[in-house]
Amino acid sequence: MLLTGGYVETAGSMLPPPPPRATPAPQRVCVELVEKKVFAGLDHEADRDQRSWIMDSGVSNHMAGCRAAFSDLDTGITGNVWLGDGSIIPIEGCGMVLFACKNGEHRTLANTYFLPRLAANIVSIGQLDETSFQVLVEDGIMRVRDKQRRLLARIPRSPGRLYVLDIILARPVCLTARAGEDAWHWHARFGHINFTVLKKMSRETLVRGLPLLTQVDQVCEACLAGKHRRAPFPRRALSRSSKPLQLLHGDLCGPISPVTPSGNRYFLLLIDDYSRFMWIKLLPSKDAEPATIKQIQAAAERKSGKRLRALRMHRGGEYTAGHFNEYWAELGLRRELTALYSPQQNGVVERRNQSVVGTARSMLKAKGLPGMFWGEAVNTAVYLLNRSSSKRIGGKTPYELWNGGSPAVHHLRTFGCVGHVKNSMTGVNP
């Protein structure tokens, strides 16, 4: 069978769509996927091989038809997959496939869907790329590398012009089930230290009293859970806007103490992704933020002659309110909300916030001004940063990219300096 992603049909022709299900329990998740480049094909249960995985750039998700391939499976995730020929295959879980590399390390295929009627196991090249894996094809060889660009797999092209990865499945092993073996016993005594380090200590007699140990080819279940790390965020954005107002980054900073003389506790900062030009507005409370965003949007659109396309903000309640959702829907604008506890996804405005606050704090300290003047300081900081060169935009100023001309700075004075107001009234009294 040359078709990737075939499925096993039951007696009769293609099954009709399943009837509507009852309302699932709160802990269950329903997923609906569309794979237009996957077509149906026939196969038999005995022909399935849990070790063979087809590398496919036409599918958007990892999918497997073998239950035994999963080291961990959440059966609470269900749904359907629509194939390119109109066929429907049910989803009966989503989990993790654990496999061993040739260097002895273990890797996982996370977020893999279990489709019992699928006749092949499929690895989505797009999903690998999304998780920072590198996939290169050259001279009939496909090479897969990890984030550190270490070679994980070398896959030759098959006679059928497919790249089929043969993997060695691994299984997490409970430590209590292997406590009788020396390697596992000392692994526990050393606080779940890496087995490679443990073997090195034993072989080179770096410590006394440690017997000669052999390499363990399983994974400790406790280590998988206890040493799990969050994947790092990209250091730079994967794409940049090519025109003004294609994307605005926004953030609300506060509450700030002390309150300004006009009663403001917050400031709203919006940044154009293309020019890095900034707008700032002082606010007394959070509920004034949606109306302020609309005002800045209207002024920016009128100035540039372009329409705002997208706004990236954090997932605050003021952004997810019903009336604000309706506003964006009416204008056809795209809203990008960051994930919870992930401010790195809106790093442009987060870094600019630090620059604004740092500049404002320096100006206040230099002149010994009280903290209640922070509102004037942040307004001045934004004004100055808009007229300062930035390497992120090729050494130009945000003002130049936004307005189309270089800014004038001859009028600038030191923040906090003494100023005198001329009295133009007639008379000799001061």
C-alpha positions as CSV (number, residue, x, y, z in Angstrom):
1,M,0.0,0.0,0.0
2,L,1.5,3.3,-1.1
3,L,-1.1,5.6,0.3
4,T,-0.1,7.1,3.6
5,G,-2.7,7.2,6.3
6,G,-5.0,4.5,5.2
7,Y,-7.7,3.2,7.5
8,V,-9.3,-0.2,8.2
9,E,-13.0,-0.3,7.1
10,T,-15.5,-2.6,8.7
11,A,-17.9,-4.7,6.7
12,G,-19.6,-2.7,4.0
13,S,-18.6,0.5,2.3
14,M,-17.7,3.8,3.8
15,L,-19.4,4.4,7.1
16,P,-21.7,7.4,7.4
17,P,-20.9,10.2,9.9
18,P,-21.4,9.1,13.5
19,P,-24.5,10.3,15.2
20,P,-24.2,13.3,17.6
21,R,-22.8,12.3,20.9
22,A,-24.2,13.2,24.3
23,T,-22.7,16.1,26.1
24,P,-19.3,14.8,27.4
25,A,-18.2,15.0,30.9
26,P,-16.1,18.1,31.9
27,Q,-12.8,16.1,31.9
28,R,-13.3,14.9,28.3
29,V,-12.0,16.9,25.3
30,C,-13.4,16.7,21.8
31,V,-11.0,17.3,18.8
32,E,-12.1,17.8,15.2
33,L,-9.3,17.6,12.6
34,V,-9.2,18.0,8.9
35,E,-6.4,16.2,6.9
36,K,-7.1,17.0,3.3
37,K,-4.0,15.3,2.0
38,V,-4.7,12.0,3.6
39,F,-6.8,9.4,1.8
40,A,-8.4,6.1,2.7
41,G,-6.8,2.7,1.9
42,L,-7.5,-0.9,3.1
43,D,-5.3,-2.9,5.3
44,H,-5.5,-5.7,7.8
45,E,-5.0,-5.8,11.5
46,A,-2.1,-8.2,11.3
47,D,-0.2,-6.0,8.8
48,R,0.2,-3.1,11.3
49,D,3.8,-2.6,12.6
50,Q,4.1,-0.3,15.6
51,R,7.8,0.2,14.8
52,S,7.3,1.6,11.3
53,W,6.4,5.3,11.0
54,I,5.9,7.1,7.7
55,M,7.5,10.6,7.5
56,D,4.8,12.8,5.9
57,S,4.8,16.5,5.1
58,G,1.1,16.4,4.0
59,V,-0.4,15.8,7.4
60,S,-0.6,18.3,10.2
61,N,-0.6,16.0,13.3
62,H,1.2,12.8,14.4
63,M,-1.2,9.9,14.2
64,A,-0.9,6.2,15.0
65,G,-3.2,3.2,14.6
66,C,-1.4,0.9,17.1
67,R,-2.4,1.2,20.7
68,A,0.8,-0.6,21.8
69,A,2.9,2.2,20.4
70,F,1.8,4.6,23.1
71,S,3.7,4.8,26.4
72,D,1.0,7.2,27.7
73,L,-2.5,7.8,26.3
74,D,-5.2,10.1,27.4
75,T,-8.5,8.4,26.3
76,G,-10.5,11.5,27.5
77,I,-9.5,13.2,24.2
78,T,-11.9,12.1,21.4
79,G,-13.2,13.5,18.1
80,N,-13.0,12.8,14.4
81,V,-10.6,13.3,11.5
82,W,-11.9,14.2,8.1
83,L,-9.8,12.8,5.3
84,G,-9.3,14.2,1.8
85,D,-11.8,11.8,0.2
86,G,-14.5,12.6,2.7
87,S,-13.9,9.6,5.0
88,I,-14.2,10.1,8.7
89,I,-12.0,8.3,11.3
90,P,-12.7,8.5,15.0
91,I,-10.1,9.7,17.5
92,E,-9.9,7.7,20.7
93,G,-7.1,9.4,22.5
94,C,-4.0,11.5,22.4
95,G,-0.7,10.7,24.0
96,M,3.0,10.2,23.9
97,V,5.2,7.8,22.0
98,L,8.5,7.1,23.6
99,F,11.4,5.7,21.5
100,A,15.1,5.1,21.9
101,C,17.8,6.7,19.7
102,K,20.9,5.0,18.6
103,N,23.0,7.0,21.1
104,G,21.0,5.5,24.0
105,E,18.9,8.6,24.7
106,H,15.2,8.7,24.7
107,R,12.9,11.0,22.7
108,T,9.2,11.5,22.6
109,L,6.5,12.2,20.0
110,A,4.1,14.2,22.0
111,N,0.5,15.1,21.1
112,T,0.1,12.0,18.9
113,Y,-3.5,11.0,18.1
114,F,-4.7,7.4,18.4
115,L,-6.9,6.4,15.5
116,P,-7.7,2.6,15.8
117,R,-8.9,2.4,12.2
118,L,-5.7,4.0,10.8
119,A,-3.6,1.4,9.0
120,A,-0.3,3.3,9.3
121,N,1.7,5.3,11.8
122,I,2.4,8.8,10.6
123,V,4.9,11.4,11.7
124,S,4.0,15.0,10.8
125,I,7.1,16.8,9.5
126,G,5.3,20.1,10.1
127,Q,4.7,19.2,13.8
128,L,8.4,18.3,14.1
129,D,9.4,21.6,12.7
130,E,7.0,23.4,15.1
131,T,8.8,21.8,18.0
132,S,12.3,23.0,16.7
133,F,13.3,19.7,15.2
134,Q,15.2,20.0,11.9
135,V,14.3,17.7,8.9
136,L,16.4,17.8,5.8
137,V,16.2,15.6,2.7
138,E,19.2,15.3,0.3
139,D,20.4,12.6,-2.1
140,G,17.7,10.1,-1.0
141,I,18.5,10.5,2.7
142,M,16.3,12.2,5.3
143,R,18.1,13.4,8.4
144,V,16.3,14.4,11.6
145,R,18.1,16.6,14.2
146,D,17.0,17.8,17.6
147,K,17.1,21.4,18.9
148,Q,20.9,21.2,19.5
149,R,21.2,19.9,15.9
150,R,22.4,16.5,17.0
151,L,21.5,13.7,14.5
152,L,18.6,11.6,15.8
153,A,17.7,9.6,12.7
154,R,19.0,8.9,9.2
155,I,16.2,7.5,6.9
156,P,16.9,6.2,3.4
157,R,14.3,6.6,0.7
158,S,12.4,3.4,0.1
159,P,11.7,1.9,-3.4
160,G,8.2,3.3,-3.1
161,R,9.6,6.8,-2.7
162,L,8.6,6.9,1.0
163,Y,10.7,7.7,4.0
164,V,9.8,5.2,6.6
165,L,11.3,5.5,10.1
166,D,12.0,2.3,12.0
167,I,12.0,3.2,15.7
168,I,12.7,1.2,18.8
169,L,9.9,1.8,21.3
170,A,10.8,2.3,24.9
171,R,8.7,2.0,28.0
172,P,8.8,3.9,31.2
173,V,9.7,1.6,34.1
174,C,8.5,2.0,37.6
175,L,11.5,2.1,39.9
176,T,9.8,-0.1,42.5
177,A,9.4,-2.9,39.9
178,R,13.2,-3.0,39.3
179,A,14.5,-2.3,42.8
180,G,16.3,-5.6,42.9
181,E,18.8,-4.7,40.2
182,D,22.0,-2.9,41.2
183,A,21.8,-0.2,38.5
184,W,18.3,0.8,39.6
185,H,19.1,0.5,43.2
186,W,22.1,2.9,43.0
187,H,20.0,5.2,40.7
188,A,17.6,5.6,43.6
189,R,20.4,6.0,46.2
190,F,22.0,8.8,44.1
191,G,18.8,10.8,43.9
192,H,17.9,9.6,40.4
193,I,21.2,10.7,38.8
194,N,21.7,10.1,35.1
195,F,22.6,6.5,34.3
196,T,25.5,7.5,32.0
197,V,27.1,9.4,34.9
198,L,26.4,6.6,37.3
199,K,28.1,4.1,34.9
200,K,31.1,6.4,34.5
201,M,31.5,6.7,38.2
202,S,31.4,2.9,38.5
203,R,33.8,2.2,35.6
204,E,36.5,4.8,36.6
205,T,36.2,4.1,40.4
206,L,35.5,7.8,41.1
207,V,33.9,6.8,44.4
208,R,34.5,3.9,46.8
209,G,31.8,1.2,47.4
210,L,30.0,1.5,44.1
211,P,29.9,-1.8,42.2
212,L,30.4,-2.1,38.4
213,L,27.1,-1.2,36.8
214,T,25.7,-1.7,33.3
215,Q,23.8,0.7,31.2
216,V,20.0,0.6,31.7
217,D,17.9,0.8,28.5
218,Q,14.6,1.8,30.1
219,V,13.4,5.2,31.4
220,C,12.6,5.9,35.0
221,E,9.0,7.0,35.4
222,A,9.8,9.3,38.3
223,C,12.6,11.0,36.3
224,L,10.2,11.7,33.4
225,A,7.8,13.4,35.7
226,G,10.3,15.1,38.1
227,K,12.8,16.4,35.5
228,H,10.4,17.6,32.9
229,R,11.4,21.1,31.6
230,R,9.5,23.7,29.8
231,A,10.6,24.1,26.2
232,P,12.5,27.4,25.7
233,F,10.9,30.2,23.7
234,P,12.5,31.5,20.5
235,R,15.0,34.2,21.1
236,R,13.7,36.2,18.1
237,A,10.3,36.3,16.4
238,L,9.8,33.9,13.5
239,S,8.3,36.6,11.3
240,R,8.0,40.4,11.2
241,S,5.4,42.7,9.8
242,S,6.2,44.3,6.4
243,K,3.8,47.2,6.7
244,P,2.4,49.5,9.5
245,L,-0.5,48.3,11.6
246,Q,-0.3,44.7,10.4
247,L,0.2,43.8,14.1
248,L,0.1,45.8,17.3
249,H,1.6,44.5,20.6
250,G,-0.1,45.7,23.7
251,D,0.3,45.4,27.5
252,L,-1.0,47.0,30.6
253,C,1.4,47.9,33.4
254,G,0.3,48.5,36.9
255,P,-1.0,49.2,39.5
256,I,1.8,51.6,40.2
257,S,2.3,53.4,43.5
258,P,2.1,56.2,44.3
259,V,-0.9,57.5,42.3
260,T,-0.3,60.4,40.0
261,P,-1.8,63.8,40.8
262,S,-4.5,63.1,38.3
263,G,-5.4,59.7,39.9
264,N,-3.8,57.3,37.4
265,R,-2.5,53.9,38.5
266,Y,-1.8,52.2,35.2
267,F,-0.3,52.9,31.8
268,L,-1.2,51.2,28.5
269,L,1.5,50.7,26.0
270,L,0.9,49.7,22.3
271,I,3.7,49.0,19.8
272,D,3.5,48.7,16.0
273,D,5.3,45.5,15.0
274,Y,6.7,47.0,11.8
275,S,8.1,50.4,12.9
276,R,8.3,49.8,16.7
277,F,6.5,53.1,17.2
278,M,4.8,53.3,20.6
279,W,1.7,54.9,22.0
280,I,1.2,55.3,25.8
281,K,-1.9,56.3,27.8
282,L,-2.3,56.7,31.5
283,L,-5.3,55.0,33.0
284,P,-7.0,55.2,36.4
285,S,-8.3,51.6,36.3
286,K,-8.3,48.5,34.1
287,D,-11.8,48.9,32.8
288,A,-10.8,52.0,30.8
289,E,-8.4,50.0,28.7
290,P,-10.8,48.8,25.9
291,A,-12.0,52.3,25.2
292,T,-8.5,53.6,25.1
293,I,-7.4,50.9,22.6
294,K,-10.2,51.9,20.3
295,Q,-9.1,55.6,20.5
296,I,-5.5,54.8,19.7
297,Q,-6.6,52.5,16.9
298,A,-8.7,55.2,15.3
299,A,-6.0,57.8,15.5
300,A,-3.3,55.4,14.1
301,E,-5.5,54.4,11.2
302,R,-6.3,58.0,10.4
303,K,-2.6,58.9,10.5
304,S,-1.3,56.0,8.4
305,G,-4.2,55.5,6.1
306,K,-4.1,51.8,6.8
307,R,-6.4,49.4,8.7
308,L,-5.3,47.5,11.8
309,R,-5.2,43.8,11.1
310,A,-4.3,42.1,14.4
311,L,-3.7,42.9,18.1
312,R,-1.6,40.7,20.4
313,M,-2.4,41.1,24.2
314,H,-2.2,39.0,27.3
315,R,-5.3,36.9,28.3
316,G,-6.8,39.4,30.8
317,G,-10.5,39.6,31.6
318,E,-10.8,43.1,30.1
319,Y,-9.7,41.6,26.7
320,T,-12.1,38.6,26.7
321,A,-15.2,40.6,27.7
322,G,-18.2,40.0,25.5
323,H,-18.5,43.6,24.2
324,F,-14.8,43.7,23.3
325,N,-15.2,40.4,21.4
326,E,-18.1,41.7,19.5
327,Y,-16.1,44.8,18.6
328,W,-13.2,42.8,17.0
329,A,-15.6,40.5,15.3
330,E,-17.5,43.4,13.6
331,L,-14.3,44.9,12.3
332,G,-12.9,41.5,11.2
333,L,-9.7,41.9,13.2
334,R,-7.6,39.1,14.5
335,R,-7.0,38.9,18.2
336,E,-3.9,37.0,19.5
337,L,-4.1,36.2,23.2
338,T,-1.0,34.8,24.9
339,A,-1.1,31.6,26.9
340,L,-1.4,31.8,30.7
341,Y,1.8,32.5,32.5
342,S,3.6,32.9,29.1
343,P,4.5,36.6,28.7
344,Q,7.4,35.6,26.5
345,Q,4.8,35.1,23.6
346,N,4.4,38.9,23.6
347,G,8.1,39.7,24.2
348,V,8.2,42.8,22.0
349,V,6.1,44.9,24.4
350,E,7.5,43.2,27.5
351,R,11.0,44.2,26.6
352,R,9.9,47.7,25.6
353,N,8.0,48.0,28.9
354,Q,11.3,47.5,30.7
355,S,13.0,50.2,28.6
356,V,10.2,52.7,29.3
357,V,10.2,52.0,33.0
358,G,14.0,52.0,33.2
359,T,14.3,55.3,31.4
360,A,11.5,56.9,33.5
361,R,13.1,55.7,36.7
362,S,16.5,57.1,35.7
363,M,15.1,60.5,34.9
364,L,13.3,60.7,38.2
365,K,16.4,59.7,40.2
366,A,18.6,62.1,38.3
367,K,16.6,65.1,39.4
368,G,15.4,63.8,42.7
369,L,11.7,64.1,41.8
370,P,9.1,62.3,43.9
371,G,7.5,59.1,42.6
372,M,4.1,60.6,42.0
373,F,5.5,62.2,38.8
374,W,6.1,58.7,37.2
375,G,3.2,59.5,34.7
376,E,5.1,62.5,33.2
377,A,8.3,60.4,33.2
378,V,6.9,57.4,31.2
379,N,5.2,59.8,28.7
380,T,8.6,61.5,28.2
381,A,10.4,58.2,28.0
382,V,8.1,57.0,25.2
383,Y,8.4,60.3,23.3
384,L,12.2,60.0,23.5
385,L,12.4,56.3,22.6
386,N,10.3,56.9,19.5
387,R,13.0,59.3,18.4
388,S,15.9,57.1,19.3
389,S,17.8,54.7,16.9
390,S,17.0,51.0,17.3
391,K,19.0,48.1,15.9
392,R,15.8,46.0,15.6
393,I,14.7,48.2,12.7
394,G,18.1,48.6,11.0
395,G,19.4,51.5,13.0
396,K,16.5,53.8,12.1
397,T,14.1,55.5,14.5
398,P,10.5,54.4,15.0
399,Y,9.4,57.9,14.2
400,E,11.0,57.8,10.8
401,L,9.4,54.5,9.8
402,W,6.0,55.6,11.1
403,N,5.9,59.2,9.8
404,G,8.2,58.8,6.8
405,G,10.7,61.5,7.9
406,S,13.5,62.1,10.4
407,P,12.4,63.6,13.7
408,A,13.4,67.1,14.9
409,V,15.0,67.1,18.4
410,H,16.2,70.8,18.7
411,H,13.4,71.5,21.1
412,L,14.4,68.9,23.7
413,R,15.3,69.9,27.2
414,T,16.5,67.9,30.2
415,F,13.6,66.3,32.1
416,G,13.0,68.0,35.4
417,C,15.0,71.2,34.6
418,V,13.8,74.6,35.8
419,G,11.4,76.3,33.4
420,H,10.1,79.9,33.3
421,V,6.8,81.0,31.9
422,K,6.8,84.3,30.1
423,N,4.1,86.7,31.3
424,S,2.9,88.6,28.2
425,M,0.5,90.8,30.1
426,T,1.2,94.5,30.2
427,G,2.4,96.1,33.4
428,V,5.5,96.0,35.5
429,N,4.4,93.5,38.1
430,P,6.0,90.1,37.7
